[in-house]
Amino acid sequence: MAGDVVDVAVQVVGASSVSRRHELERLYRDVRTGSLHPPNTDAVLEAIGAVALGQGPEPAPDPDEE
């Protein structure tokens, strides 16, 4: 939803919206890079906790070790 709003705003404002001095540039960058952040759901936190307690999946074997 935020991405749709920012996309429309960029189209309305035009090329000046991607200038560093324009607040819309930061909003556009923040909305676009939000998908690059790792997920922070309860399932992910539970998996991390299980691994930390030794209850998670076995670690992948090191290909350099024989």
C-alpha positions in Angstrom: 0.0 0.0 0.0 2.7 2.5 0.9 4.5 1.6 -2.3 1.4 2.4 -4.3 1.0 5.8 -2.6 4.7 6.7 -3.2 4.5 5.5 -6.8 1.5 7.8 -7.5 3.2 10.7 -5.7 6.4 10.3 -7.7 4.3 10.3 -10.9 2.5 13.4 -9.9 5.6 15.4 -8.8 7.7 14.2 -11.7 11.5 14.1 -12.0 12.2 16.5 -9.1 10.9 13.8 -6.7 14.1 11.9 -7.1 16.3 14.8 -6.1 18.1 14.4 -2.7 16.6 17.7 -1.5 13.0 16.4 -2.0 11.4 14.4 0.9 9.7 12.1 -1.6 13.2 10.8 -2.6 13.7 9.4 0.9 10.2 8.0 1.0 10.6 6.3 -2.3 13.9 4.8 -1.2 12.6 3.7 2.1 9.5 2.0 0.6 11.6 0.2 -2.1 14.3 -1.1 0.3 11.8 -2.3 2.8 11.5 -5.5 1.0 15.2 -6.1 1.3 15.1 -6.3 5.1 14.9 -9.8 6.6 11.5 -10.9 7.9 10.8 -10.3 11.6 7.8 -12.6 12.1 7.2 -14.8 15.1 8.1 -17.9 13.1 11.5 -16.5 12.3 12.1 -15.5 15.9 11.1 -19.0 17.0 13.4 -20.7 14.5 16.3 -18.5 15.7 15.6 -19.3 19.3 15.4 -23.0 18.5 18.8 -23.0 16.8 20.3 -21.0 19.7 19.0 -23.6 22.2 20.4 -26.5 20.0 16.9 -27.6 19.0 17.0 -26.4 15.4 18.2 -28.1 12.3 21.7 -29.4 12.0 24.1 -26.9 10.5 25.1 -27.5 6.9 28.4 -29.5 6.5 31.5 -27.5 5.8 32.6 -28.4 2.2 36.2 -27.8 3.1 36.2 -30.4 5.9 36.6 -34.1 5.0 
